[in-house]
Amino acid sequence: MLSSTLGELITRFVVGGAIVSLFAVIGEICRPKSFAGLFGAAPSVALTTIGIAIVQHGKDYAATEARSMVSGAIAFFIYAGVASWILMRYKRRSLVTTAALLPLWLGASLALWFVTSR
């Protein structure tokens, strides 16, 4: 069991590192440079996770994982949009605003989970 776990970790490390590096190259090519951060971590980690889920658990499990990732991204978009709006409109402190809105992210995530799990 230890060797299969170690092999899985090594595979995740190698595949994940290769995909992160690929996305970093794409980020370096993109203009403007502020846009390059979008390619840094999330897409590469998501693709690696989905690939490993397909190999280990099959397509149905990976589809559930992908749906969960999309729901989390939508919930984060709602959270980030509201936080940005409050910060620009009311000039509040960033830490206080973002921390206070974490329940919004949780609520949106749970609502999307409830809707998509049926």
C-alpha positions in Angstrom: 0.0 0.0 0.0 2.8 2.4 0.8 4.4 1.9 -2.6 1.1 2.6 -4.5 0.6 5.8 -2.4 4.2 6.8 -3.1 3.8 6.1 -6.8 0.6 8.2 -6.8 2.3 11.1 -5.1 5.2 11.0 -7.5 2.8 10.8 -10.5 0.8 13.8 -9.1 4.1 15.7 -8.6 5.4 15.1 -12.1 2.2 15.5 -14.0 1.2 18.5 -11.9 4.6 20.1 -12.3 4.6 19.6 -16.0 1.1 21.1 -16.4 1.8 24.1 -14.1 5.0 24.7 -16.1 3.0 24.6 -19.4 0.5 27.1 -18.0 3.3 29.3 -16.7 4.7 29.5 -20.3 1.3 30.4 -21.6 1.1 33.1 -18.9 4.5 34.5 -20.0 3.3 34.7 -23.6 0.1 36.5 -22.8 -0.3 40.3 -22.7 -0.9 42.2 -20.5 1.3 40.6 -17.8 -1.4 41.2 -15.2 -3.5 38.7 -17.1 -0.8 36.1 -16.9 -1.7 35.2 -13.3 -4.9 33.6 -14.5 -2.8 30.8 -16.0 -0.6 30.2 -13.0 -2.3 27.7 -10.7 -6.0 27.1 -10.9 -6.4 25.8 -14.4 -3.4 23.6 -14.3 -4.3 22.1 -10.9 -7.8 21.5 -12.1 -6.8 19.8 -15.2 -4.3 17.6 -13.3 -6.9 16.7 -10.7 -9.5 15.8 -13.4 -7.0 13.7 -15.3 -6.0 11.8 -12.2 -9.7 11.3 -11.2 -10.4 9.8 -14.6 -7.5 7.4 -14.4 -8.2 6.3 -10.8 -12.0 6.5 -10.5 -13.5 6.7 -14.0 -15.4 9.3 -16.0 -18.5 9.6 -13.8 -16.4 10.4 -10.7 -14.4 12.9 -12.7 -17.6 14.5 -14.0 -18.8 15.1 -10.4 -15.4 16.6 -9.6 -15.5 18.9 -12.6 -19.1 20.0 -11.8 -17.9 20.8 -8.2 -15.0 22.8 -9.5 -17.3 24.8 -11.8 -19.7 25.4 -8.9 -16.8 26.6 -6.7 -15.6 28.9 -9.4 -19.0 30.5 -9.8 -19.4 30.9 -6.1 -15.9 32.6 -6.0 -16.9 34.9 -8.9 -20.0 36.0 -6.9 -17.8 36.5 -3.8 -15.1 38.4 -5.7 -17.6 40.5 -7.5 -19.4 41.6 -4.4 -16.1 42.2 -2.6 -14.8 44.3 -5.5 -18.0 46.3 -5.6 -18.0 47.1 -1.8 -14.3 48.0 -1.9 -14.7 50.4 -4.8 -18.0 51.9 -3.8 -17.5 52.3 0.0 -13.7 52.3 0.3 -13.7 49.8 3.2 -10.6 48.0 4.5 -9.8 44.9 2.3 -9.1 42.4 5.1 -12.3 43.3 6.9 -14.4 43.3 3.7 -13.1 40.0 2.3 -13.3 38.2 5.7 -16.8 39.4 6.3 -17.9 38.1 2.9 -16.6 34.6 3.4 -20.1 33.4 4.5 -21.4 34.7 1.1 -18.9 32.4 -0.7 -19.9 29.5 1.6 -23.6 30.2 1.0 -23.2 30.4 -2.7 -21.2 27.2 -2.8 -23.7 25.3 -0.7 -26.6 26.7 -2.8 -24.9 25.6 -6.0 -24.1 22.2 -4.5 -27.8 21.8 -3.5 -29.0 22.7 -7.0 -26.5 20.6 -8.9 -26.6 17.5 -6.7 -30.2 16.7 -7.6 
